[in-house]
Amino acid sequence: MREILRLLNITLEEKRRLLLFFICSIFVAFFTYGFVNLIQPILDNMLNYESQTATQKTRLMDYVFQHLHISQQDIYWVLPLLVVIVIFGKGLFTFLSTLIMKSIGHRASKKLRDELFEHLIYQSTDYFDQRSTGEIMSRVTSDVDKIQQAVSGSMGDFIREVIVLVALLLYIFYTDWRLAIVAFVIAPLAAIPLAIFSRKLKKRGKQSQARMAGIYEQLYESITGSKIVKAFTMERFELKKFYGATKSFFKSSMRLARIESLSSPFMEFIGGAVGAFVLYVGMRRITEGYISPGDFGSFVVAIFYSYTPIKRMSRANNVIQQGVASYERIQDILESKPKIADHPKAFPLPPVKGKVTFEDVSFSYNEARPVLYDVSFEVNPTEMVAVVGLSGSGKTTIINLLSRFYEATSGEIKIDDINISEVTLTSLRSQIGLVTQELILFNDSICNNIAYGLEEMPFERIEGVAKAAMAHDFIQELPEGYDTQIGERGVLLSSGQRQRLAIARALLKNPPILILDEATSALDSESERLIQIAMTNVMKDRTTLVIAHRLSTIRNADKIMVVDKGKIVEVGTHDELCQVDGIYKKLYDLQFPEEKEGLS
């Protein structure tokens, strides 16, 4: 019951529908109660049974017949009519209660998915570093589906059948409480295996969902990395991994299926044993004149009718336990707090000029992985500053800290002398434009990708930034121009085209601070030339931080900072650094050996 209450908790916003569901369920119980009451007069009239001992108790049908003034002759046509009315009423309210509960379940699952996505979208970057995409997708899709099934169908069935069972038990004990006690002597035995089944179902349900997450993860990696799979001819290798994941899920599912399959027959056996025992004792009660054949017939029908709710409750419990397991997995996401969040007294960052200051900033992903050590520098408004260094030196980490994707371990980062940890994340990031090496474009039109999230942006502005980013010409050559769909992650465009769209998107934001993280890496010479022109256009009158592998793109930078092993080891212009026999000079000579030979 505790698990049901936990799931029921997510439906409490639908109080009116829940109230209607309970009312309809009560009517289902009422008509079920009425039906078993009809058995007694039907059987006794068919058998012409009369007994002074057995008829001393006032029955529901006796009360109805007396107040409606139905004579013995009228009973023969009234009883069939009442049977039709009762069966119709039970069916109608069963339909209504089921429909209402399904609507509650679908609404609850929609709300839960929305809440999950909202929670995920505001999570810090480190959260996604530690979890696979497949696992997260599994929780938002498969786990929510399990909960929806539990709430829409099984939980509604469980609650409705509990109400019906209570009504039947009231009738059973009213008819003959001694016989009822005998009937339920062995019934508590069912509670023991039911508890065991519940624990096993919950455990196996968690395992099954975890295995499904593994399938999602394998599927996602194989699809997104399809080019690498084909390039290395690793189709069989990926198939073997996928077969392993599905085999693991199959084994887990079969363990779950065995428990589910065993629970219902076991409950059925318990019901049969109770029925046989009741039949023996009941026949003796009729012989002794304590009850009529009609009373016993309706008693037996009520017993077997009560078995149906128990069986349905057992079946519903199987699904509910899986729903509970999924709910606990989802709670793992909902209870996780973003590491990067607004301070309670955070204030909006006012419009800035673009001065950036790092003061003794250090950072580590964990104690075993220090990345930056006491980094200090200052970038003046409208300056272009380049950050270079070997892979893993800490260049991108500096950018991530400025955007507060991660929080500095120590030190202060300021924009216009305002500590960025004291301002709201939205106001900070709204004044920073970012173009990364790993381009993120969406399966939408070119126009919507440039104006990402800006629904009422005038087309003239979109076209203007596309021209500035040197993207307008290639867009015009496409069949549908700005309305062309570019596919998932922009797969239908070349690398250079995707990069120019990303620059246009950043430019439309019109930020005072622009970050270009290796924006010209892995491009051909023509694409690099066009992007160099685009970068010159977008960097005008704004502070720009450029991370670059290609040193030819940063020769004209106002300042170049060389990062090595988490520290800034060299600072100067291109010409100044080339005069020093340091890391920058060595990197430049490696990229342009012909210039070194010319000088020698």
N, C-alpha and C positions, 0 to 999 in steps of 0.2 A: 504493500500500500504506500510505503514511503516513496518508492520509485515513481508510482503513479502521480503522487502529489508533486514531485519535482517536475515531471513533464507537464502536469496540469498547470503549474505555475506560469508557463510561457503562454497560456491561453487566457489569462485573467483579464487582459484588456478587452476581451470579447464577452463581457459580463452579461449583456442582454441575450446574446446567442446561447451562452451557457445556461442561462435561466430557462430559455425556451427548450433547450435540449433536455434539461431535467424535468420540465413539465411534460414533454412528450414521452419521456422514459417512464414517468409515473403512470401515464395513461396506458402505455404498453403493459406495465405491471398490472394495472387495474383490469384490462381486458383479458390478460392471461389468468388472473384470479377468477374472473367471471366465467371463463371457459371451463376450468376444472370444477367449478361449482355446478355447471350444467350437467356434468357426467352423472351425478347422484340421481336427480329426478328422471333422467333418461333411462338409466339401468333399472331403478326401482319400478318405474311404470312399465317397462318392458317385461319385468319378472313378476309384476303384480305383487310386490313384496309388502307385507305389513307386519310391523313388530312394535309393540308398545314400549319395549325397552329401548330399541334403537331410535325411536322417533321422538324421544323426549327433548332432544336438543334442537333449538331453532336454527335452521340453516338459512343461508342467504337467499336461495331460491324460494324457500317457504315464505320469507318476508316479502319478496317481490310479488309472488303470486297472490298473497293476501291483500296487499295494498293496491294491486292492479285489478283485483276482483276477477281473477282468472279461474274459471271452473275446471273440474277434472276433464270435461270434454274438450275445453279449449286448449289444454296443455299439449295435445297432439299436433296442433299447428303452430302454437306459440314457441315451443321448444326449438323446432328447426329454424324459425325466424330469428330467435335469439342467437342460435349458433352462427348464422350468417352475419348478423350484426356484430357479434363479438369478434369473429375472425376478420371481418372487414376493418373494424376499429383497430385491432391489433396490428394489422398490416399497414394501415394508413399512418399510425403514429410511429411504427418502426421505420417506415420510409422517411417521415419528417425528421425524426431524431438522427437517423443516419446522415441525411443530407445536411442538416445543421452542423453536425460534428465534422463532416468533411470540409464544409466551408470554414469552420474554425481552424482545422488542421492546415488547410492551404494558406489561410491568412497568417497563421503563426509561422509556417515555414518561410513565407515571403518576408515577414518581419525579421526572422532569425537570419536569413541570408543577407538581407539589407544591413542588419546589425553587424554580422560577420565581416562583410565587405567594408563597411565604414570603419570597423576596428582595424582591419588589415591595411586600409589605405592610409591611415594615420600612424601606422607602426613605424618605428625607426628603422634605418637601413640595416642595422646589425641583426634585426629580427629575421630578415630574409637571408642574411648571410648564413644563419645557423639552421635553416629549414629548407627542405627541397620544395620546389614548385609543385611536384606531383602530390606531396603530402598535403599541402595547403589546399590544392584543388579538390582532393578527395574529401576533405572536411567540409568544404563549402558546398559540394555537390552530393556525394554519396551519403555522408553522415546526415546531412539535412533531410535527404530523401527518407532515410530510416526513421527519423523523428517524425516526419510528415505522415508516414505510414502508421506509426504508433499512435499518433494523436488523432488523425482522421478516421481511422478504422478501429484499431484494436482498443485504444483507451475508451472510445465511445462505447464499443461493445461491452467492455469490461464493466463500466459504470452502469450501463443499462441492465446488464444481466445481474449485477448485484442487487439492483432494485427489484427486478423480477424475482430473483431468488428469495429475497426477504418476504415478498408477497406470498410466494408459494409456501415458505416455511410457516408463515402465520396460519395459512389454511391447513397445512398438515398437522400442526399442533392443536389447532382448534377442533379438527375432526376427531382425533384420538391421540392425546398427548402421550399415552403409554406406548401405543404402537409407534409413534414418532421417535420416542427415546430409543426403542429397540432398533428402529431403522437407521438411526444415526450413531449407534454404538461403534461401528467399524468405519464410519465416514471420516473421523479425524485422522485415520491412517493415511488418507490422501494428502494431508498437509505436509507430511514428512517428505515424500518424493517430490511434491510440488516445490518445496523450499530448495531441495537438492537440484532439481531441474533449473530453477531460477538462477542459482549461483553459477551453474555450469553454462547456461545460456548467456549470461552477462559476460563471463570470462571469454567464451568462444566468440561471442559477438565482437568484442574488442579486438581479438586476434584476427578475425575475418576482415574487419575494417582496416586494420593495419596492413594486412596483405593486399587489400584493394588499393591502398595508398601506394604500395610498391609498384603495382601495375600502372597506375597513373604516372608515377615518376619515370618508369621505364619507357612508357609510351611517349611522354613529353620529350624526354631526352633524345629518343630515336627520331622523332619527327623534326624537332628543331635542329638536330645535328645530322640531318639526312645527307647533306653534301659530304661531310666527313666520312660517314658510314660508307657511301658509295666510292669515295676517293680511295679509301683503304680496303675496299672490297670486304667489308666486315658484316655483310648481310647475315651470313650464317652465325656469326658471333653474337649479333644483336638478337637474332631469332632464338638462340640458345638461352640467352639471358631472359628474354621475354617468356619463353616456355617455362623456365625455372620459376619466374614470378607467378605465372598462371597456375603452375602445378602446386606451388605453395598455397595459393588462394583456394584451389580446388580441394586440397587436403583439409584446410581449415573449414571450408564450407561443408564438406562431408561430415566432419566431426559435429558441426552445428546441426546438420540435417539429421544425423542419427539421434541426437538428443531430442530434437523437435518431433521426429517420427515416433519415438518411444513414449513421449509424455501423454499423447492423446489415447493410445491403446491402453496404457496403464490405468488412466483415469476411467476408461470405459470398463475395464475389468473390475475396478472398485465399485462402479455403479451396478454392474451385473451381480456382484456378490451381495450388495445391499438389497437389490430387487428380489433375489432368490430367498434371502432370509426373511424379508418383509412378507413375501407371499405365504410362507409357512405360518408365521405368527398371525397374519391377518385372517387366514382361513379359520384358525381356532377362535379368533375374536368374533367372527360371524356366527360360528356354530354356538358360541356361548351367548349370543344375542346382544352383544355390546354395540355393534355397528351393523348397518344394513349392507347388502351387497353393493348398493349404489354408493354408500359412503366409502366402502373399501375400494370400489372401482375408481372413484374420484381421487382417493388417497394415493392409489398406485399411479394414476395419471400424473398427479402432482409430484410424486417422487421422481418419475421418469422425466417430467417436465423440468424439475429442478436439476436433474442430471445434465440436461442440455445447456443451461446457463453455466454449470460448472465446467463442462467440456469447452464451451466457447471462451470462458474465462481462462482456462488453461492454455488454449490456442492463442488468445489475445496476449496472455502473459509472455509467451515466447517472443512475440514481436515487440512487446513493451520492453523486455529486457535488452533486446538489441537496440531499441531506441534509447534506453538509458545509457548503454555503453557509448553510443554515438554522441549523446548529449554531454557525457563526461569528456569526450575528446574535443568537442566544440568549446566547452568551458575552458579548456586549456588555452584556447586562443582568446576568448573573451576576458579571461582573468589576467592575461599578460598586459603589462603596462608599458607604453613606449618609453624608452630610456631618454629620448630627446623630446621634451615637452616644454610648453610655456611656463615660466615661473609665475607663481600666483600674482606677483606685482608687475608682471611684464607689461610694457607699454608699446604702442605702435612706433616703429622706426620712422621718423619724419623723412621727407625727401632729402636725399643726400647728394653731396658733390662727388663722392667717390674716393675719399681718402681711406686707405686700408692699412691697418697697423697690426703686426704680430709682436707681442712682448713676451719673450721667454716661454714660448709655447712648446709643450711636450705632449706626446700622445702614444698610447699603446693599446692594441686590441685586447690584450690581456697581459698579465705580468710577465709572461714568457715571450711576448712579441712586441718589444718596444720599437716604435717606428720613427718618431721625431724626438730630438733632444734640444731643448732651449733655443728654439728658432725665433729670431727677431729680425724684422725688416719693416720698411715703410714704403708704401706706394702712394704717390701724390695724385690728386684728381687729374683725369684725362691722360695719365701716363700709360704707356704700353710696357709692361714688365714681363719678361720671359723667364720660365723656370725650366732648367734642363738638368739632365743627370742620367745615370744608368737605370735600367729597370729595377724596381724595388728600392730605389733610394729614398722615396717618400714624397715625390712630386705631387701625385694625385691626392695624397692624404692632406696636403696643405689646402687644396681646393675643396676637398670634402669638409674640412673643418670650417672654412670660411662660409660655406653654405649650411653649416650645422647639420650635415648628414651624420656626423659623429661629434661628440663633445670632447674638447681638449682635456687631457688629464691634469695639466697645470698650465699656468700662464693666462694671458688675456688676448682676445682678438677684438679689435675695434674697427668700426666704420665711422668716419667723421668724429673720432674720439668718443664714440658711444659703444660700450661693451655689448657685443651681439648676444650674450647670454641674458641680457636684461630686456630684450625686445621680443615681440611676438614673432614666431616662425614665419607666419604668413607675410607680415610686413617686411621682414628681412629678405625672404626669397623672392618677393615681388620686385625687388630692386636689383636682383642679380639675374643676368641671362647666362644660360649654360649650354654649350655645345660640346658633347662628349665624343670620344672615339667610338664607343659602343652606341651607335645611333638607335634611338627608339622612335620609330614611326608607327602609325596605326593603320589598320586595314580600312581605310576611308579615302576620301578624295584628297587631291593635292591641296585644294582650297581649305578644307577642314583641318588638314595636318598643319598648315602654316598658321591658321587662326585657331589653334588648339584651345578649346574651352571658351573661346570668345564668340558667342553665337550671333551677335549683332554687329560684327565688325564690317565696316564698309569695304566693298570689293576694291575700291581704288587704293586703299591702304595696303591690302593684301598684295595687289599687283605691284605697288611701289616697293615694298620690301623684297619681293621676288626679283625685281629688276636690280635692286641694290646688292642682292646676294647672287647675282649672275645666274638666276634660275629661270627668268621669264622666257628666254629664247627656247630652251628645250621644252618648257611646258607648252608653249604655243605649237610645237611640232607634234605633240601627242594628239591622238584622235579626238579626245574630249576635252583637251585643254586643262583648265583648272578643275574640271569635274572628273578627271581621270582617276579611277580607283588604282591604288598602288600596291595592293596586296599586303599580306601579313609582314610587318616589319619593313615595308617598302621593298619587298623582294623583286617587284617588277621594274625597279629603277636601278641604275648603276650606282656604284659607291660614291662617285663624285656628285651625281644628281641628288642622292640622299643627303649628302653632306651639305649641299647648298640649300636644300629645303630646311635642314636643321638650323642653318645660319639665318635663313629668312624668318623662321619661327622665333628665334631668339631676338632678332631685330624688331619684330612687330611688338614685342613686349616693351621695347624702348627703355631698357634698364640703364641706370647710370654706371653699373659695374658689369662687365662682360667677361666670361670665363670661356676660353677655348682650350679644351683638353685634347691635345694631339689631333686637332681637327683636320690635318692634312696627311695623316699617316695612311699608308697603303693605297696611295692614289697615283695615277699615271701623270705624266708631265703636263698634259693639257688640262686635266682636271685640277691639278695643283695650281696652274697659272690662273685659272678662272677663280678658284677659291681664294688665292692671294689677293686678287682684285676685290672680291666680295669682302674679305676680311679688312682690307684697307677702307672700304666704304662703311662697314659697321663699327669699326673702332674709332671713327672720327668723333671727337668731343665726348668720349667716355673712357673711364678707367678700364684697362684691359689686362687680364692675366692670361698668358699663353703658355701652355705646356707643349713642348715640341720635340720630336725626335729629329725632324729634318731642320738642321740649323740654318739652312738657306732661307727659311721663312721668318727668321727672327733677327736678321742682320741689322735691321733698322730699329730694333727695340730700344727704348730709352734706357733700359737697364736689364741686364741678364743676371739671374741668380743660379748658381750651380749647386745642386743638392747632392750630397754623397753620404750614405749611411746615416740618414736622418738629420744631417746638419748642413747648414749653408756654408760652403767652404770658399766660394768665390763670388764676387759681385763686381759688375762693371759693364761697359758697353762692349760691343763685338770687337772693336779695334783694341780696346784696353786689354781684354782677356786674351786676345791673340798674341799680345806682347809678353804675356806671362806663360811660362812653361808649366801649365796646370792641366786640370781635367778637361776644361773647355777646349783648350788648344789641341789636346790629344783627340777628343771627339771630333773636332772640326777637321783635323788632318786625316782621320779615318774616313770621313765622308767625302772629302775633296782632296784626294792624294795628288791630283794633277796640279793644284795650286802650290802644294808643298814642294813638288818637283820643280815647278817653275821658279819658285823662290830660291831653291838651291842651285 
